[in-house]
Amino acid sequence: MFVWARLDAVRDASDYLRVCIEQNVMFVPGVAFYQDAVDRAALCLSFAAPGVEEIETGLRRMKRALEQYVERK
């Protein structure tokens, strides 16, 4: 299962991904799925393989990464 998201604080998902990787969590920036009219803030999250605990851990890590991303702006 995939979930698309946009975070108000994220202008460029590729930049946010770099911070997420520092927290050992990943997603696919939405730009990978666009041919035209790119939405640079889009995120594609996959919940197909991880269990509930791994998803919760990943979301906590993404939250920490978002806090760092906003601080660095």
ABEGO torsion letter per residue (X at the ends): XBBBBBBAABABAAAAAAAAAAAGBBBBBAAAABABGBBAABBBBBAAABBAAAAAAAAAAAAAAAAAAAAAX
